[in-house]
Amino acid sequence: MNTEFSVTEAQNATNIFLKKINEDCSKEIGQLSSLLRFHEHRYYVLNDPIISDYEYDQLYKLLERIEKEYPQLVTSDSPTQRVGNSLNEGFETVQHLVPMLSLDNSYNAEDLLDFDRKAREAGNLSMIEYCVEPKFDGASISLIYENDFLVRGVTRGDGVEGEDITNNIKQIKSIPLSAPFSAYGIQQIEIRGEIIMTKASFNKYNEWLQSQNLPTVANPRNTASGSLRIKDPKEVARRNLDAFLYHISYIQKSKNKSQNQEVEYNQRFTSHASQLELLWECGFRSPQKEKRVLKGIDSVIDYVAEFEQHRDDLPYEIDGMVVKVNDLATQDLLGMTSHHPRWAIAYKFKARQATTKLLAVEFQVGRTGAVTPVAKLQPVYLGGVTVSSISIHNEDYIKEKDLKIGDTVLIERAGDVIPQIVQSIVTARTGEEKEIEFPKVCPVCNSELFKEEGEAVWRCINIECEAQVVEKIIHFVSKDAMDIKSFGEANVRKFYELKLLKDIPGIYTLDYSQIAVLEGFGKKSVEKLKEAIEASKQQPLNRLIYGLGIRYVGETTAKTLANSVTHLLEFQHKSEEELQQLEDVGVKVAKSIHQFFGNKENIHMLQQLESLGLQLKNEKKEANVEGGLSGQTFLFTGTLNKLKRSDAEAIVESKGGSIVSGVSSKLNYLVVGEDAGSKLEKAKKINTIRIITEDEFLEMVK
C-alpha cells in the first residue's frame, strides 16, 4: 500500500493540485505521481475512494501535461506508464490474454476535436468514420471462450492481471455459457465488457433489503462492482446483474477453417461496428442497438451532446460515450500508448459525484410534523447544478452513515436527479468534527418532539405549529390535490407572512383588495387567482380528502375513502375496525384516519369549508356509477406507452371499477407496462390475479 500520505494529507494535496490545474507544477511532479498512486490504491485495492472519478481524471491530466512538457521528468513508475494498479485479495489471480488498457478521457468538444486531429494526422486521413456507443457505468470484465464455451471470466484488476470470477459470471443470464464462434473459424476469443445493474434491478434489490431489515445500497455501479467479488454465487444471482460486451481483444483462428468460415471471418472483422454485430448475433448483449456509426468528428460532437440530454431515459446508468475509430485497419495503424489506445476516447458527461464538506445541519418541519435534518454543504458543482443542501432524512440515517459536522463527504445525484450523501470519508477526519445533535423540541414552535414506536421520524404534534400550517396549505392547493392554479408555494408563504392567510378555510375568504396592492399582482393576475379558487370548490371529494394531508392517505386511498361514503363527515362516526374493511386500509392507515376525524378542530375546519361552498358529498356514490368493470379492482405497474397512468385509472373508475394501491388477493387485474418491478413478481404468486398488458386492457375497455 502507498503510505506516503495519510488520508487527510491526500485530501489537502488533492485540493491544492486541483487549484493548480493550469499552472506549472513541474517541481511538484514527484508529489503528484505519489498522490495519484495513493488514490489508485484506494480505488483498486481498498474499493474505498476518497475523491470522485472526475477529480482523479483532472489530476491525471495534469500529470500528463507536465510529462509532455518535461519528458525528462517521466519515471518508470509514473501512473501514466502503467495500465492500472494492484489487486484485491480473495480470488485467484490470472493474466489477461491482452492487457486491458484504460481510455483517455475528454470532457468537452475541444478535447474531441484534438483527438480527431491527432488521429487524422497519424493516419494521414482527411476524415474518419467513428463508432459511438454508451460508456456503461459498472465494472469491467474480460471473458474467454474456447471451442465455443465460456472457460473464464476475469475482473479488470490492474489491466495485466485480474481476478478469476468465472462462477459469479455464470450467474449473469445475459452472458451465454456457449456461443457459435466456430462458425466464423474462431477457436479462442477474449471479449471485453461491463457488468451493470439496471435501475429496475437496483430498485428491486433495495426493496428486498428493506423487507429483510438490511441496509440499502447506494447506487447501481458500486453494487455491480462489489457483487463480482462475493464468495456466494447464489447471492450474485439474487442481484440480477446484466452485461454489455463491447470489444474483441484477442482471436485465435481455428487451424482448419473452411472456405466459408474464412469468408465469414473476413466480413466480420473489418470494423468495430461489424464486431458488435457479430457479438449480437452470437447471443451477447452488445451495444448493437445503441451504437451510431458517424462520419467526421462534428457529427460525433452533435450526437454525444444530444445523447446526454436523454441519458436519464435509459434503463441503466451511463457516465458518458465512447468514441472509437470504426475501421480496424486504421486502429492498428494508430496503435496505443502504455495507458490507452490512440483510436478511442471516452467523452465523459458532467460529473455526478463529488467530495465536499458538511458544514452544518438545519432541521425543517413538514406538514405532518416530521422533523427532517438537512445537511448544509460547501457548495459543489455536480451534474450541471450547484449542490449546497441535501436531505439526510432522520436520526437513524445520520447514525447509519456516521455523519458529523465537518466531515468530508462523497455525494452523488441519485438517479442523476436527487442529491444524496453516499458516505462520509471517516479516514479523513482530523478530530475537530462535531456530533450532529438531534433536537428534543420543535425548531419552529418549541413543542416537545415525539417519535412513535417502530418509526425513525421525530414529529412535532402541535397542530398549530406555523411550519405545519404553511406546509398543509401548500399541499392543499397543489396540482394533485385541489389544483388551484396561480396559488403556488411562494404565494402561500407570502400571504401567510403578511397575515392575509392563516389556515386552509382562509383560502376561500381572501381579501383580494389587499392582494391587488402587492408587488407583482395586477388586476388580471388577481382575477385569475380568484377564478381558480372558485373553480376548486367543484373538485371531487377524493381530491379534497387527499388535500387534507391525512397521514398515510395518498391519492389512491383518498379515492377509496371517497367512494365509501356519501358525505365526508360520515368518517367521524366510523371505528378503526370499520375503516380496516376498506380496500388497502390497514391498521396504521385506519388509525391515522380515525385520529384525524376524531379531532374536533378538524371537523370544525371541514364544516367551514362546506359552508364556503366546497363539495363534501360524493356525487359519484349518490349516482351509483356502474359499468362494464363494476366490482373489479385494477392496479397499474411499469411504464405505459399509450396512456398516462392517471388517464388509465380514470377509465377504470368511469366504468365502475376501482383502483387499489398494492398487490393482494383483493386485486383482480394487474396491468403491466415496461420495466415492471416487484408488483409483477408478487402478483405471479397469487393465482387469482389476472396479469394483462396495456393493449389487453385497452381491448377490454374499448
Buried (B, 14 or more C-beta within 10 A) or exposed (E): EBEBBEBBEBBEBBEEBEEEEEEEBEEBBEBBBBBBBBBBBBBBBEEBBBBBBBBBBBBBBBBBBBBEEEEEBBEEEBBBBBBBBBBBEEBEBBEBBEBBBBBBBBBEBEBBBBBBEEBBEBBEBEEBBBBBBBBBBBBBBBBBBBEBEBEBBBBBBBBBBBBBBBEBBBBBEBBBEEBEBBBBBBBBBBBBBBBBBBBBBBBBBBBBEEEEEEEBBBBBBBBBBEBBBBEEBEEBBBBBBBBBBBBBBBBEBBEEBEEEBBEBBEEBBEBBBBBBBBBBBBBBBBBBEBBBBBEBBBBBBEBBEEBBEEBEEBEBBBBBBBBBBBBBEBBEBBEBEEBBBBBBBBBBBBBBBBBBBBBEBEBBBBBBBBBBBBBBBEEBEBBEEEBBEBBBBBBEBBEEBEBBBBBBBBBBBEBBEEBBBBBBBBBBBEEEBEEBEBBEEBBBBEBEBBBEEEEEBBBBBBEEBBBBBBBBBBBBBBEEBBBBBBBEBEBBBBBBEEEBBEBBBBBBEBEEEEBEEBEEBEEEBBEBBBEBBEEBBEBBBBBBBBBBBBBBBEBBBBBBBBBBBEBBBEBBEBEBEBBBEBBBBEEEBBBBBBEBBEEEEBBEBBEBBBEEEBBBBBEBBEEEBEBEBEEBBBBBBBEBEEBEBEEBBEBBBEBBBBBBBEBBEBBBBBBBBEBBBBBBEBBEEBEEBEBBEBEEBBEBBE
